[in-house]
């Protein structure tokens, strides 16, 4: 088994390239399951996974839920609308309560950056970051890389352009880290208002012109644009954003002929992705959803199947 | 607890007498009697019967420290701090005079609140508490407070701290009006529009942690505004908690133009950078935020060349349950009264300042800038004194601070400089040997 050193998955930086490859191998073996009639393995039987979502999310929550259920774990979903969060119970109290109820793993999505890490230092169970504020979304980066590897056959040496709102994107932050670790060269494409000025050790080239930015790229990853960015004047209008940064069949002419297009979803059609039908064979967007389940099974399995609780390895 | 007994005489024996206000730095003894400094230097120390003789071990005796910027939270937020716990925290850190900010509940925008604060502090009898009145009623940035009545009640300056003075026009009126009482208007310089919900310094650390950044310009825009407005008045502008290199440059330039401006910084701005947010989380969250190394060095340079007049603490207690939260949600502020002197001594050890300059920045200068008759050791003068061991090492906040709160990024850090005793009006209000951490 490709065991992980870390008891939690909080950021991509928790992982080594070898561990990522191990996750991909494990995901591959689980993917075979989905073509069987009985899509379950007993790996996490008797364990409880709590999906604690403080932000609306259909895709990620469902993906984690299916992943945990295929591993035979008991799954509880808690979302802000139905929990005592609305009664003002503090975050820490909520998580401690969940732990006291016997959860072995908590998958947490939260609008504030740093919450999963903060929680992980205060509880004994495994903590998996399912997206925190603007900070990280490690399983998304893993499934993105896994999709690229499946479609391209390799990672090292590829050139990827990440297009859009880098500043507010946890998907971008996790991907920039993960891609650099795996030997991919990363470009960031977007208007200056949506790209952080201080990029420290991010090894990424910045482009403001889309065609120039994606030229010669093997992969173009469009990010979701939060529609409120226009009202906050990060961009003048959605129309102008779509005009300059929308991914369309004609724009993709600038990329490599076999370019792969990814998007973490949900897509604002007509804004960041235009006329997907026109580049259907280049789109990896549904693959991402499919491979996401395998990646999350692998992460849950590698963190939780060993029987060691979080504090043991911390 | 304060001593109010007939033991009103002390001899501090074999101490280093250090008073930057008069260039005093010598070995000797000091005699306190009836609240005053009765003698300095080569005194005859009585064998017995004339009050306790305290062996000074070569420790430093200096004017009691003066903090022009603290939050004692009373009235209204007694679960964070009270005048009593804040005073204990202050005297254990060597502070004998503390100016307390107006953002209480009710706001200190009325003489009744001011008088109540002073009365409580007097009853407690530890440090002197000098209230700072609000600039605007309810800190709302609309209506000027009755500054005259507040000054009569004992306010030593005016500030909407927590918020900047909201409009340029209000600032102009406040500076003009307060000038007739000779009291400073203290501004928390922040363009909140530019801060835009930021929670830490804008920079690489914020990028990486995915936290919203507060740019340096947020401070500098308002410092610029304030200085330009100041120029049109006869007022005294005091800039609170300077944190950026650009703001230091602006103040330096303004002083060259002889504007009536003073400025403070806080120990955390010369001790830490935004890197501290990575490990101390909300205990490293304050406003203005911890900045870059370049800013930190510029702050030190400002202290060295006199651009920054003084070190204040911005002691801002918050309860653990408030800080134990998502970083975004936790309130801004850290406590500072018990670590300020030690962090200053770290600068001395690093060769950035000499001890005399440090004490000047922490007692003489703030007292003078705020018109407080404090900050010197003279025969016949008020005996507000601190006795400290500059080499004594201690672990900050372990087992606990005397403040009611513990929100400090320095908790657990080994620091040099141990306050041994503090005297206010000749009374021993703190004695390390009698307990206290």
Interface residues (C-beta under 8 A of the other chain):
Chain A: X90 X91 X92 X110 X111 X112 X113 X114 X115 X118 X132 X133 X134 X135 X136 X170 X173 X196 X197 X198 X199 X200 X202
Chain B: X202 X203 X204 X206 X207 X208 X209 X210 X211 X212 X281 X321 X324 X325 X326 X327 X328 X329
